[in-house]
Amino acid sequence: MGSKLIHIKRLFIALITMVTSLSLCAQDNLTMADKAARIINRPKLTKQDVINARDTILLALQQESEMDDPYAWLVKGFVFKEMYKVVDDSVYTSVNREIAVEALGECMRLDKDRAYKDECTGVLEFLASSYFNDSANLTLSNDESAFQISDELFNKSRKIERMIDPTADLKQWDINFHLNKAKAYTKLYERDPAKNPETIEKAIDNFKVALVLDSTIHDANFNVATAYYNMGVYKVRKINANTEFDSLIKIQDECIQLFIKALPYMQRAYNVRPRHKDTLKGMWFINRALSEDEKAEYYRGEMERLIKNGTIEEGSLPRQK
């Protein structure tokens, strides 16, 4: 992200240099937008510099000569992006970030010749990434009360990507969002399964959304299978000497249904990574729980064989970003 910011700033500085030079040659004075741009591009930018640039560009856009100039709106977008970073310290509740997005959208609307397309795109990509990262951080904070805000921030990031390119393929964007959310719900469930039984269903739902987009995601398939299997095991562990026979039969049937649900997801995980230790163990345990002893023994033996010859796989596959 650092290199992207440097690239954005270089594009913007080059643009400012060109425009202000033309302005000086033509009339020996700068427009208000030019002045705001020069302030915001000072080498050692202070909070007061950013505030002064903000005040200057707001005055510029009150001028009849500048209010319909896409360049002035570009400068406003860049200034308010700096307000978000420098003055607001990149807080996720920043209103200035939203103002930056709106200003850049207006620049794109007015820029019929697409003269400022690259500069707008660069700043918008930074802002979209900032919304996505804030969404992910709130989700991974494991505070369920923050999940709704996380959803809103994700939707804003998605909207900006559509501003940049209405035909953009956002599949991986969506996959990462739902995987993050699924893992957060899983952690909430694991804290106290008895207290948070509904959170594992929410985790499964989000994993399944990711799998609709890409059915070959190993970790998502593995985690759905594991969730169903563990739900069954949790039910079994509730059985004790005082459990009535009718309840015992009911629990047994519920467990079998959960193990049946788990199997196709673990099978897909196995198809993607047949040498993965956890996947082989999952196939072994689930088949054993379903009384498929021959199959269970095959996967146990395969796991031991791969461990013995040193070709077993462990760990997660890196996800595309």
Secondary structure, DSSP 8 states (H G I E B T S, - for coil): -HHHHHHHHHHHHHHHHHHHHHHHHHHSS--HHHHHHHHHT-SS--HHHHHHHHHHHHHHTTSTTTTT-HHHHHHHHHHHHHIIIIISTT-TT-HHHHHHHHHHHHHHHH-TT-TTHHHHHHHHHHHHHHHHHHHHHHHTTT-GGGHHHHHHHHHHHHHHHHHH-TT---HHHHHHHHHHHHHHHHHHHHH-TTT-HHHHHHHHHHHHHHHHH-TT-HHHHHHHHHHHHHHHHHHHHT--TT--HHHHHHHHHHHHHHHHHHHHHHHHHHHH-TTBHHHHHHHHHHHHHTT-HHHHHHHHHHHHHHHHHT--B-S------
